[in-house]
Amino acid sequence: MTSELTSQLRDQTLWVTFNRPEARNALTFSMYESLAEICSTVPTDGSVRTMVISGAGGKAFAAGTDMTQFRAFEVEQDALDYEDEITGVLTAVDQCPVPTVAAIHGACTGGGASIAAACDIRITSAQLKFGFPISRTLGNCLNAGNLARLSELMGAGRVREMIFTARLMGAEEALSAGLVSEILPDEDALMARASDLATHLVGMAPLTLRATKEAMRRNRNALAVEDSDLITMCYMSKDFKHGLEAFLAKQKPEWSGT
């Protein structure tokens, strides 16, 4: 467990917090791995009945992957390994045997948005900014499984438009799209509602909840999709390397399509 991701059990609810407020909770590989481990090892003996995931610092749920880690990418396998790791993390969240609630305040982008989408229920403050601005920033891509999950939540057309335009979705649109189920006025109200919702879920039949979420996961994953060519096309491109350095330098990239 890393100090950048904390967990605390309170009254049968496991509270998991992304804890890099100085970086808007940008996700390191160790944070991804810790989240996957937590979700994969949740006991089913009744000691844990639900999980709430949130971000520390008052500005972000999680602002994507820490992009400095991409500088180490040199060969195609680096990109494939990264996307395999992301798939493993999101699958762990999907397969967590207890209900998962994403309590989202502020920025929820990139990997953070993917994690929120993998949770069972999403509630948000009015300050939500949700999306994947990769067509404006890095020039990488989401893998097919990630896109399928998002499309199930919001519809393929909205997902396509959001990624193509690199815009971030606000709270009211997220509610109308079915991405979130509730909007709270601020972070304090959000966390209070998350606590109330967790208490409610603790009282529900655990096997009903577990069977429902697993059956729905199996429905979505009924067809395997080959996407390694698309992943390597993006991550091994000149555009990706240029986009990464431009983003870190706070400059606008100039895309070449190569």
Residue pairs with C-beta under 8 A, 6 or more apart in sequence:
1 7
1 34
1 37
2 28
2 30
2 31
2 34
3 19
4 18
4 19
4 20
4 28
4 30
4 31
4 34
5 16
5 17
5 18
5 19
5 30
5 31
5 34
5 35
5 38
6 16
6 17
6 19
7 14
7 15
7 16
7 17
7 38
8 14
8 15
8 17
9 15
9 47
9 48
11 199
11 202
12 46
12 47
12 48
12 49
12 50
12 202
13 48
13 49
13 50
13 51
13 52
13 195
13 198
13 199
13 202
14 38
14 42
14 48
14 50
14 51
14 52
14 98
15 51
15 52
15 54
16 35
16 38
16 51
16 52
16 53
16 54
17 53
17 54
17 55
17 56
18 25
18 27
18 31
18 53
18 54
18 55
18 56
18 61
18 62
18 112
19 25
19 56
20 26
20 27
20 28
20 31
20 56
20 57
21 55
21 56
21 57
21 58
21 59
21 60
22 57
23 63
23 66
24 57
24 59
24 60
24 62
24 63
24 106
24 107
25 55
25 56
25 57
25 60
25 61
25 62
25 63
25 112
26 62
26 63
26 64
26 65
26 66
26 67
27 62
27 64
27 65
27 66
27 111
27 112
28 66
28 69
29 69
29 85
32 65
32 85
32 86
32 89
32 111
33 85
33 89
35 53
35 89
35 92
35 93
35 115
36 88
36 89
36 92
36 93
37 92
38 51
39 51
39 92
39 93
39 95
39 96
39 100
40 92
40 95
40 96
42 48
42 51
42 96
42 97
42 98
44 97
44 98
44 206
44 210
46 206
48 98
49 98
49 99
49 201
49 202
49 206
50 98
50 99
50 100
50 101
50 198
50 201
50 202
51 96
51 98
51 99
51 100
51 101
52 100
52 101
52 103
52 194
52 195
52 198
53 100
53 101
53 102
53 103
53 115
53 116
53 119
54 61
54 102
54 103
54 104
54 105
54 191
54 194
55 61
55 62
55 104
55 105
55 106
55 112
58 105
58 106
58 187
59 105
59 106
59 107
60 105
60 106
60 107
60 108
60 112
61 102
61 103
61 104
61 105
61 106
61 107
61 108
61 112
61 116
62 107
62 108
62 109
62 110
62 111
62 112
62 115
63 107
63 109
63 110
63 112
64 109
64 110
64 111
64 112
64 113
65 110
65 111
67 138
67 244
67 247
67 248
68 248
70 138
70 240
70 244
71 244
72 78
73 79
73 82
73 235
73 236
73 240
75 236
76 232
76 235
76 236
78 235
79 231
79 232
79 234
79 235
79 236
80 228
80 231
80 232
82 235
83 143
83 231
86 111
86 114
86 143
86 146
87 143
87 145
87 146
89 115
90 114
90 115
90 118
90 145
90 146
90 149
93 100
93 115
93 118
93 119
94 118
94 149
94 213
94 217
95 214
95 217
97 210
98 206
98 209
98 210
99 120
99 121
99 201
99 204
99 209
99 213
100 118
100 119
100 120
100 121
101 119
101 120
101 121
101 122
101 123
101 194
101 197
101 198
101 201
102 115
102 116
102 119
102 121
102 122
102 123
103 123
103 124
103 190
103 191
103 193
103 194
104 116
104 122
104 123
104 124
104 125
104 128
104 130
104 180
104 190
105 124
105 125
105 127
105 128
105 187
105 190
106 125
106 127
106 128
106 129
106 187
107 129
108 116
108 124
108 128
108 129
108 130
109 129
109 130
109 131
109 132
109 133
109 168
110 132
110 133
110 134
113 130
113 131
113 132
114 142
114 146
114 149
114 150
116 122
116 130
117 146
117 149
117 150
117 153
117 179
118 149
120 213
121 181
121 197
122 174
122 179
122 180
122 181
123 180
123 181
123 182
123 183
123 184
123 190
123 193
123 194
123 197
124 130
124 171
124 174
124 180
124 182
124 183
124 184
124 190
125 171
125 183
125 184
125 185
125 186
125 187
125 189
125 190
126 171
126 183
126 184
126 185
126 186
127 171
127 186
127 187
128 169
128 170
128 171
128 174
128 180
128 183
129 168
129 169
129 170
130 168
130 169
130 170
130 174
130 179
131 162
131 163
131 166
131 167
131 168
131 169
132 142
132 162
132 163
132 166
133 166
133 167
133 168
134 140
134 141
134 142
134 163
134 166
135 163
135 164
135 165
135 166
136 166
137 166
137 243
137 247
137 253
138 240
138 243
138 244
138 247
139 234
139 237
139 239
139 240
139 242
139 243
139 253
139 255
140 234
140 235
140 240
140 243
141 230
141 231
141 233
141 234
141 235
142 150
142 163
143 227
143 230
143 231
144 225
144 227
144 230
145 221
145 225
147 159
148 220
148 221
148 225
149 220
150 159
151 159
152 220
153 177
153 178
153 179
154 162
154 177
154 178
154 179
155 177
158 177
162 169
169 177
169 179
171 180
171 183
172 183
174 180
174 183
175 181
175 182
175 183
182 193
184 190
184 192
184 193
201 209
234 240
237 258
238 256
238 258
239 253
239 255
239 256
239 257
239 258
242 253
242 254
242 255
242 256
243 253
243 255
246 252
246 253
246 254
247 253
